[in-house]
Amino acid sequence: MAKRILDCFASDFESFTKEDLLESIRKSEGRVIACETIGTVRPMLGDVTNAEFVSAMGADILLLNMFDVKNPVIQGLPDGKPEDTIRRLKQLTGRPIGINLEPVNAGAEGETDPLWKMSEGRRATLENARLACSMGVDMILLTGNPGMGVANEAIEETLKLYRENLGDKLILAAGKMHAAGVLKESAEQIITKEDVKRFRKAGADILLFPAPGTVPGITMESVRELVVCAHSLGALAITAIGTSQEGSDIQTIRQIALMCKMTGTDIHHLGDTGYTGMALPENIQAYSIAVRGVRHTYHRMAASTRR
């Protein structure tokens, strides 16, 4: 049986199957921290990847945004073969790694900041998902970056495709942190109970929702209803800060953390744009301490990747 993530070391994660990782998350009872990073921008510490930095601050799971499986770039990572990028990052961090893929068709992208401009290796195609799997990715999150025009219907159809072809190999997560360029799916319509049911039926192991207080109209009570729905269907839940509030003051981050805990979420997600590239390091630590205390926070921070 898998240990809870709180007690895991790098060697435990190396041997985990998909089901082991899901069980380990579930056993941790709402005390798992996932941090999103961008590898294509200059790392905050220059020659140390943002993924290593968030790991050092207490992240249990790493989520790579803007990661192009056809042209993998993680600035600060030692030189090596492109196809070994994920495995090399796992060696340096000792963490499970997921990536974002976006179900948006070529030419259908909405207007967005040049930072989020789509590339072929970030699209949620079956080819890209297979490449990610071969590179050692543990989880694919189907979601959308700002302005990309990712609709819930496209997420559902992609889930069906991935479940049929890769469902036994990868954790499939799905949801949106904000409207992602689809205005009719904004505020309380970002994701509904019906979306949760459809995503779960289509193959999602984990459902992602905006964290309370991060999107207009998204309250602790409304997210709790979605989390309860996901749990009733046997799925896990992620509450995500995807609105740059990962760069807010510590008092605000603690407030969001406790609201997320009260929703019943399984995984707490902090986004990648404190400035640009990762959450503020002090906020990762403060969030972690708020939901699991100093003992588990410092255990994750201190444990060597050689264990």
Number of C-alpha atoms within 10 A of each C-alpha: 7 18 18 19 24 21 12 19 20 19 13 17 19 13 11 17 16 16 16 17 22 19 18 21 23 20 17 17 17 21 25 26 27 25 28 29 30 24 24 17 19 17 23 17 11 11 12 16 26 30 31 22 19 27 25 20 22 27 28 28 26 27 27 27 24 27 23 23 26 16 12 19 18 26 19 20 19 13 11 9 9 15 17 15 19 25 15 19 20 22 13 18 25 27 25 22 24 26 24 24 28 25 25 22 15 10 7 10 15 16 13 16 11 7 12 15 16 19 14 14 21 24 21 24 19 14 13 18 24 17 16 25 17 12 17 19 23 24 26 24 26 27 26 28 25 21 19 25 23 26 23 26 13 17 28 23 15 21 28 18 15 23 18 11 13 17 17 13 17 23 23 24 26 28 28 26 26 30 27 21 20 18 14 10 18 18 16 17 15 23 23 18 15 11 19 26 17 18 27 24 14 19 23 29 24 26 29 28 28 27 29 26 18 20 19 11 13 18 18 19 13 14 25 21 15 25 26 18 20 24 17 11 14 12 22 26 28 27 31 27 30 23 20 18 21 30 24 13 12 17 12 15 22 19 15 23 24 15 22 28 23 16 23 22 30 25 26 27 30 33 27 27 20 18 12 18 24 29 26 25 20 16 23 30 22 20 28 25 19 19 22 18 14 14 11 17 25 16 15 22 17 13 15 14 14 11 10
